[in-house]
Amino acid sequence: MGGYEYCWKNFLSAQSMKAIDALRREFRCLLKDIGLVDSNTANCNLWSSDVNLIRAVICYGLYPGICSVVHNEKSFSLKTMEDGQVLLYSNSVNARETRIPYPWLLFNEKVKVNSVFLRDSTAVSDAVVLLFGGNLLKGDADGHLKMLGGYLEFFMEPAVADLYQCVRRELDDLIQRKLLFPMMSIHVYDGLISAVRLLISIDTCEGRFVFGRRVFKPSKSTVMATSHPASISRTESGPGGDNSKSQLQTLLTRAGYAAPSYKTKQLKNNQFRATVEFNGMQIMGQPCSNKKSAEKDAAAEALQWLMGGKQSGSEYISHMSKLLKKSKKDHN
């Protein structure tokens, strides 16, 4: 009676819950038959409270059913490789959200009516996709990684890219060995598993490795505390042009993209904050004392993200332009 009462109070179907429990028991019996789990249920639930790891397992099962999450000020949009812009099914839990604080959404099913709708979706971070998604390939430059034939691209420091590739290779090897030898103990891989859990837990889910994300800046004290590398001039002269706006325009136009545009708003404290837009991407700068400085700051923020905080000299701008131009050709 207690179970039925709980379902009634929480708007759950007791019959559906029984069906889910029966499936869970069936799956466990199958795993036990092939030797992947033993009779000790405590061992099976050792990391059942690790939400990041649960998302990773879901990613491993649902990939390549993946779409990108593109945020705007009040809502978000979703895009898949095959269908372009898609929507969440109205009965989906995620459809109730005005913002999904992750760069990617895995899904189990697509339904086409007037538009394409996604069902059974789970949001995941860059680290989860990199470690539990499809084949991870090296891109055209150091720190550039690709998946799904180049549809998914990640840009990061070369050392970070090497780290992800190394951990991914060892993780794939562990999974293959466990499938071939189900009775094999994984305790000797505790170090690797700890590294994987650490990488997916420290990812702040902002999509920091993805070209084309939208950056939402924290406000007040957090923004003021943010420090920026001195290598990228935020308001003064620098390589590639007179200032960060010129450098950003040089970078994009050389790569074959349209020149960036700027939107500036006056804040209540009489300061100005600008947003730079290019290639469907919007990046917001910090508050500044005047409109001109705000636009330069937004451009510098975009440069810092595109270049990963690296040196913004003319040679590096040319290098990044070639990389973005190659990326544009691959997507056309």
N, C-alpha and C positions, 0 to 999 in steps of 0.2 A: 504493500500500500504506500510505503514511503516514497518509492520510485515514481509511482503514478502521480502522487501529490506534488512532487518536485517538478515533474514535467508540466502539470497543469498550471502551477504558479509561474513557470518560466516560459510558457507558450511553446513547449516542445511536444513533439509527437512521440508518445511512448512506443508505438509500433515501429517508428523509424529508428529510435534509439536501440530497440531490440535487434533490428536488422543490422545496424552498424556493429553492435557487439558480436553478432553471429559471424559477420565478415571478418572482424578482428581475430576471433578465435580460429577461423579457417585459415587465415594468412599465417598465424603463428604455428599451426600444425604443419603447414607446408614448409615453413622455414625450419622447423624442428626435424622434419623428415629428411631434408637434405643436409642437415648438420650445421646450419648457420647459427642456430640458437640452441640452448639446452633447456632443461626443465626448471632452471632457476630464474623465475620471472624478475627477481631483483636486479640481475645482471642486465636484462633487456631494458629496464627503466632507469639505468644509471644516469643518463643525461636527458631524461624526458622533460626536465624543466628548462633546458637550454633552448630558448626560443630561436636564437640565431642558427643553431645547429639543425633545428626542425625545419626552418626555412631552407637551409642548404640541402637537406634530404629531399624536400619537395622540389627544389630546383633540379636536382639530379634526375628526378622522375619525370618532370613535365617538360624540360628543355627538349626541343627548340620551340616550344610554345611560349614565346616571350614577346613583350612589347615594351616600348620606351614610354616613360612618364614625363610629359612636358608640362611644367607648371606656368600659370599666369597669376595675376594678383588675386583673383577670386576663386579660381577653379583649376582644372588640369585637363589635358587631353592625352590620348593614348594613340600610339602608332605601331603597326606591325610591318614586317618586311614585305609581306604579300599583299596586304589590304590597305596600307596607308592608315588614315585615321579610323579608329574603331571606338566603340562604346562599351560600357559595362552593362550587363543584363540587369534589368530593373530590380530583380529580386536578389541581386548579389549584395553581400554585406558591404563590400567596398564601394558600391554605387551610392551609398548613403554619405560617403565622405566627401568633403569639399577640398581636401588636400591629402595626397598620399606621400608621406615623407621618404620616399625611396625612388631611385632612378629607373627601376625595372619592375615589371609585373609579369609573373608567370601565370599561365592559364591552362585549363584542361580541355576546354571546348569552345568552338566558335559556332555561332548561330547567325545565319544571314536571313534577315527579313527585308526591310527597306535599307537598313544599314547592317554592318557586321557587329555582333554583340559577343562579348567574352563572358564565360561562366567559369566558376571555380577558380578564382584568381588569388594569388599570394604575392605580396610585394617583397623584393629582395634587393640587396646592395650590390655594388660593383664586385666586392671581394667574393661574395657567394657565386656570382655568375662566372668569375674568373677561375674559381677553384672547382665548381660543381656543374658548369655548363658544358658546352661541346668542346671540340678540339681547339686548343689555344695555339695560334700561329704567330710567328714573329713578323712584324710589319716591315715597312720600308726604311725605318731608321731606328736607332737605339731608343728604347723606351716606348716603342709603338707595338701594340699587340692587337691581333684581329681574331674574330670568330665569325661563324656563319658566312664564310667566303668574303669577309671584309665588311659585311653589313654592320656588325658590331665592332667598334674600334675603341681602343683605350690608349691614352697617352699618359706617361708617367716618367719619373726619373729612371734611367737605365738600371740602376741598382735595384730599384723596387720591382721593375719588370723581370729581372733575373731571379729575384726572390720568388715571385709568383710562379714563374715557369718551373723553378726547381721544386717547390712544394707541390705543384700540380703533378709533375712527373712522378714524384714519390707517392702521392696519394693515389694516382691511377694504378701504380704498381701494386700498392697494398690491396686495392679493391680486386684487381685481377687475381692476385695470389689467394685472397680469401675465397673467391668464387671457385678457383681450381682446387683448393685444399680447405674445405669448409671447417675442418677440425683444427686448423692452425690457430694458435693463440696470437692475439694482436697486442699483447702486453709489451712485446719488444718494439712496438711502434708507438709507444706512449708519447715519446718526444714529438713525433710527427703529428699525432692527433692533437696534442697541446698547441702546436704551432698553428694548425688549421683553425682550431677554436679561437685562438687569440686573434688571428687575422680577420676572421669574420665578426668578432665581437668589437674590435676597435674601429671598424669602418663606420663613419658617422652618417652613411647613407645619403650624402649630398651629391653623389655622382661625380666626384672630383676627378675621375679618370676619363670622363666622357666628353668629347667635343660635341657641342650643341646643347648642353644642359642650360637651365636657367638658374642663376644664383640668387638666393634670397638672403639678404644681409640681416644679421641680428641688429638690434637697435641699441641706442644709448651707450651705456658703459662698455658693452662688449665690442661695439664698433670702435669706440675711441681707443680701446686697448689693443686693437689689431695692429701689428707691425708689418711693414712691407719692405722687401729688399730694396736696397739703394740702387741696384743695377737698372731698375726701370724708373725713369723720370716720370713723376706724376703731374708736374705742372711746368717744368722747365725744359730747356733744349736737350736733345739726345740724338743718338744715331738713328737714321732712317727718316729724319724730318725734324721740324722745329720743336715738337713735343710729342707726348704720348698719342694724341689724336692723329698726327701725321704718321707716326710709326705704325699704328693700327691700320690706317688706310693703306699704307704701303704694303703691309703684310697681306691684306685681303685682296687688294686689286691685283697684285702679282700672282696670287693664287687663282684669279679668275672670278672672284666673288664681287658682288656689288659693294659700293662704298658704304660704310656704316652710317646709321642715322642716330640722332640723339633726341631724347625727350627729357625735359627738365621740369621739376616741380619745386615750388617755393614752400619751405616748411614753416611751421608755426613760429619757430625761433628766428625767422628771417634768414635762415640759411637755405642753400639750394642743394638738391640731390638729382643727379642725372642717371639715366638708363641708356646704354648703348645697345643698338639692335643691328644684327647682321646674320644672314643665313638662317633665319628663323629662331635665333638665339637672342636672349636679353640678359645683360649683366648690369647690375646696379653698383654705383660708386658710393663713396662716403659723403656726408654733408660737407659743403664748402661755403665760403663766405660770398661767392658770386657765381653766376651762371657759367661763365667761361671756365673757371677752375673746376666746377662740378663736372663739366663735360670731359675735361682732361683727366680728372680722377677716375671717371667711369672707363675711359679708354685705357688708362693704366691698369685698372683692375682686369679688364679683358686681356690685355697683353700678358699680365702676370699669370693668368690662368692658362692661356694658350701656350705659353712658353714654360710653364711649370716653375716660374720664379727664376729662370736662368737668365744669363746675360742677354741684353736686348740690342746687341751690336748689329751692324748692317749685314755681316756674314750670317749671323743666326737668323735674322729676319728673312734673308734669301732662302736659307735652308728650310725654315718653317713654311714659307710660301710654296716651295716645291712640294713639300709633303702634303699641304692642304690641297694643292692643285691636283696631285695624284689621287687624293681621297675623293675629290669632286668628280674626276673622270670615272672612278670605280663605281660611283653611285648613280651615274647617268646612264 
